[in-house]
């Protein structure tokens, strides 16, 4: 298949005798277009840069950003139109395609296409951004309304110009493409089908799919046996998860049984005593109210216990099918406990100081093991994926490899306990620091008994208002709840961000430690890339959240080596993660290649759909030509020229 591109002006239409006045006019037009294009590009770039700098340096609410987004779109619009004016693409562009010796030509309005693409892109972007950003608490803002109207007008003007250009050039395009000939329609349809077949072949090469013959042998592949390298470690990991589930379930039941409620309200199953947590409602991933943790733990832990029993039974005969099932089950539980750990770490740092020692310990026992469960199940799923692959038999073990393997397992066990200790210490220190910023869940400033009655009255409509008085009187005593202090949202956000980042680093360390212990000699550089990437990203985010969030607060360490343990854990995670990312970088390159092939496959598939639609239109035109009235144009007699 070849492509031959023609220009706007044919050689036969070239001017043989140059005209000086015509050349001067062309030079003036070229200078004007260059000046206009450069001016538009400079103005658009200046508007874009200034607007972006204002958005970065100054703070604006979500609804106040609509005018600035409109200015950014206008800057991009002017810049691209300046490019079109500066380069002056031809109005009509001749495109000739040759497929297997058959030629098909078409005429493209190149300049009109570029202008329309710019207008449509800016118009659609403006409509979407103005509809999402422009709505605030008090309805539509003026800037968003102006941007929405301008975007709609731009799309309407573009549609009208496209229709006008189509009717103006329809005769020219039809005469060059089909000439209203039924024979030409059939030849074009045949060329289109050949092009579609070529695109299908390219699509199959970019994204190879399994053939039907390979699926016939799927049953035998799934029944193939596999050997687990460190089966005792896998069994111990599942047993540890089962013990953690039993401990969480028992602690939660015990905590519900000993909950002491105050006299003002009845403590039900889905409620906690007053001032147990700094918040009663959190926008978590799994639970909405803090008290929802009870039902979640009481339901999820027995299910996880039963699924762990299923995993033990699936390990009796290790085949590919059993490993796939074990991997899916453990991956589902790992994702659930990972998402729920993001909620429980917030519950822990928001615990109050008015709890009894027994209730405090029970709450920690019911929530602390959740990150461990997430790491155990995800590591078990990742190990099943590796063990399901066929092991190479030509690998020879040596004393050096055996020694390195033993050292790596010892280090993984060391970092396993170090991560658990650091997570526990960090949560307790952050919780103690946050407790210094609040002492009540709800502020009672606006309660009747907490108001200053000498300066507060109600009008005839029931609305309260304050007033000043010149008389002095002895202030009345107020209850203790009037002097309570609720937790500030900014303080909560800063400590929550650091706790979540530290939790992710701990779970990544636990995942890596358990994975190394489970797989042993099956570990390769490529398999360490994913844990290393997670570890490096979590350590980096933990450092950023510490220096940008909680470093400004007075951390209440209470004798715990908070800074020492966190420094050792974070630096170790950063170095180990970076080393594993570098050594397993080929996995990332392969991933990028796969993503690129998928994107190209999507583009080719879109082209196949377009060509199929065009082929259907050609078939419809062929059927239309099959009428009693002949469609072919009568041949004109040849005219002899001297």
Secondary structure as UniProt FT lines:
FT   STRAND          2..5
FT   TURN            12..13
FT   HELIX           20..57
FT   HELIX           63..65
FT   HELIX           66..87
FT   STRAND          93..99
FT   TURN            100..101
FT   STRAND          102..108
FT   HELIX           110..133
FT   STRAND          135..136
FT   TURN            137..138
FT   STRAND          139..140
FT   HELIX           142..177
FT   TURN            178..180
FT   HELIX           182..206
FT   HELIX           212..216
FT   HELIX           218..222
FT   TURN            229..230
FT   HELIX           231..257
FT   TURN            269..270
FT   TURN            274..275
FT   TURN            290..291
FT   HELIX           292..314
FT   HELIX           320..349
FT   HELIX           357..368
FT   HELIX           370..388
FT   TURN            393..394
FT   HELIX           399..435
FT   TURN            436..437
FT   TURN            445..446
FT   HELIX           448..450
FT   HELIX           453..455
FT   STRAND          456..458
FT   TURN            460..461
FT   STRAND          464..466
FT   HELIX           480..483
FT   HELIX           489..519
FT   HELIX           520..522
FT   TURN            525..526
FT   HELIX           527..545
FT   HELIX           546..550
FT   TURN            551..552
FT   TURN            558..559
FT   HELIX           562..583
FT   HELIX           585..625
//
